Amino acid sequence: MPSPSAQVPSSVVVVGAGLAGAQTAAALRKHGFEGRLTVLGAEGLPPYDRPPLSKELLKRTEPVWLADDLGIDLTALADDLRLADPATRLEADRERVVVRTASGDDVVADAVVLACGSVPVRPAGWDAAATLHTAADAERLRAAVVPGIRLVVVGAGWIGAEIAGVAAGGGARVTVVEAGPVPLERQLGRKVGGLLSPWYDDAGVTLVTGVAVDEVLPRPGDAAEGGSMRLADGRVLEADLVLAAVGARPASGWLAGSLPLEANGGLRVNRAGRFMGVRSPTDPAGRLHLDALRRIWAVGDIATRDHPVFGPVPGGHWSAALHDPEVTVRALLGLDERPAEPEHVRERLGLAPVPRHAPYVFSQQLGHDLALFGVPSPFDDVVLRGAHVSDDKRRNGHSSGGWAALYLENALDRHPRRTSDGHRVATVRAMLLVDSPREVGQVRKLMNRGVPLEVDLDRALDPALKLKDAVIRG
Ligand SMILES: Cc1cc2nc3c(=O)[nH]c(=O)nc-3n(C[C@H](O)[C@H](O)[C@H](O)COP(=O)(O)OP(=O)(O)OC[C@H]3O[C@@H](n4cnc5c(N)ncnc54)[C@H](O)[C@@H]3O)c2cc1C
């Protein structure tokens, strides 16, 4: 039952037909929304899953459709489904929202859920580089990655690493150029990134670090993507194909005149996914009226969503696009009172806890499985659990086995805290599991509890013990 104070919308427009948009549409119907539902997409395709585009580039010739994978059929859920009529403008006032589409139509509704995801970053001067974000990109890339091709991937991030390994496995001659000193430095920090560097060599990929790309030059007289590239140190690398894998940013360009955006282009939403409309440098019209704000929601990659433990978390997590629409839709329909309140307030009010998923990224790269829970910060102390093996031993045929990196929020040496038996106490801000599939389930449970995770560090670093047995609070 909606709460008595809630104004339940009788029409909703969902912008974006990806994972978050599909989950939103499914949750609306699941929770009894009988009003008019419009879904706008941009790619002309029904929703599909993006992670396999890189991980299974050469194996899969068809996208993994969400209709098969999650049973979400937008044609059955939406009254008006337009998969190739993207939104171009949003206006919101106290009475309604109006979404203008590329075909010139105005879709009028009581509420809008913005689920338009992200777009790959392509720096100026890189027009000749390919990117991988959509099924159409994957199809082009698959056709181009043939044995012997010289592929240069710019960026040793999640997607760059995945593609490099897959393409090398398919016989391509792959070089990865990374501006940072180690792979994934921005995401995992220098210490852990350094542990991943040898994986490139092992997979037959050349890794060039510490040098930026200035320009991607097309092959003379050839429209194909990438011919060579000029590096900041003056070197020129020849390539048959250049792939830019230097990150993604929220697909919010079309909203810039309507809503205040975060510096990264994201939409700042509260824990329930409701747009907060905070003043920002891009704010076109100052604060929107509260009754207009109540009509705007955002989920998935486009949203920077408040989390009780991690604070504002920018999008870019598949798991957020999967899970957050449920909480958002319940709030939008007035089925959950005060979904954005801290848990202790909800408890006092007799309200059930709201599921809070920790940010989660998974990756299969260069022959390794990674699972990252939480948000590492450059200020964290990083400690390793398990059998990370030195380079020498690895070259001599020792397997590194599974290991984990724990990102600790409090500096142990400066503020020591101890258990009653003298063990060090630490708060885990993030945890990276490498080649440890059996630990993923328990770590997910621990990190999803919605409170800071405190561990007995001496126990947590003993791989013979289960991590859950090291928990003090969380
Ligand atoms: C190659 C690849 C591999 C990935 N691997 C992983 C992984 O291993 N682990 C992980 O956690 N995450 C991964 N991700 C990220 C993950 O796929 C995203 O976090 C997830 O897809 C976000 O879902 P979304 O619905 O918010 O956005 P999207 O999936 O991007 O869907 C948004 C949709 O909205 C459409 N759209 C955009 N603008 C408009 C508009 N104005 N009007 C209408 N429609 C619009 C877009 O075309 C798109 O179809 C990967 C992403 C890529 C590209």
The ligand as a Gaussian input file, in Angstrom:
#p B3LYP/6-31G(d) Opt

LIG

0 1
 C       32.281000      -3.475000     -22.553000
 C       31.767000      -3.249000     -21.166000
 C       32.077000      -4.159000     -20.147000
 C       31.630000      -3.948000     -18.853000
 N       31.953000      -4.848000     -17.883000
 C       31.557000      -4.622000     -16.613000
 C       31.911000      -5.522000     -15.564000
 O       32.586000      -6.502000     -15.799000
 N       31.484000      -5.263000     -14.313000
 C       30.730000      -4.157000     -14.018000
 O       30.385000      -3.935000     -12.848000
 N       30.357000      -3.293000     -14.993000
 C       30.759000      -3.499000     -16.268000
 N       30.402000      -2.617000     -17.253000
 C       29.541000      -1.482000     -16.896000
 C       28.075000      -1.928000     -16.885000
 O       27.769000      -2.552000     -18.092000
 C       27.196000      -0.719000     -16.629000
 O       27.448000      -0.297000     -15.296000
 C       25.718000      -1.010000     -16.831000
 O       25.448000      -1.406000     -18.135000
 C       24.910000       0.233000     -16.497000
 O       23.597000       0.062000     -16.872000
 P       22.713000       1.312000     -17.270000
 O       21.376000       0.763000     -17.622000
 O       22.826000       2.363000     -16.251000
 O       23.416000       1.921000     -18.566000
 P       23.575000       1.318000     -20.018000
 O       23.779000      -0.142000     -19.979000
 O       24.629000       2.152000     -20.679000
 O       22.166000       1.610000     -20.714000
 C       21.712000       2.912000     -20.964000
 C       20.930000       2.939000     -22.261000
 O       20.348000       4.232000     -22.411000
 C       20.500000       4.652000     -23.746000
 N       20.459000       6.118000     -23.803000
 C       21.486000       6.982000     -23.629000
 N       21.047000       8.248000     -23.785000
 C       19.739000       8.168000     -24.042000
 C       18.732000       9.138000     -24.301000
 N       18.999000      10.443000     -24.312000
 N       17.456000       8.709000     -24.533000
 C       17.176000       7.392000     -24.524000
 N       18.097000       6.431000     -24.295000
 C       19.352000       6.819000     -24.054000
 C       21.832000       4.068000     -24.159000
 O       21.930000       3.989000     -25.558000
 C       21.791000       2.711000     -23.488000
 O       21.204000       1.759000     -24.310000
 C       30.842000      -2.805000     -18.561000
 C       30.527000      -1.889000     -19.575000
 C       30.989000      -2.097000     -20.859000
 C       30.666000      -1.085000     -21.942000

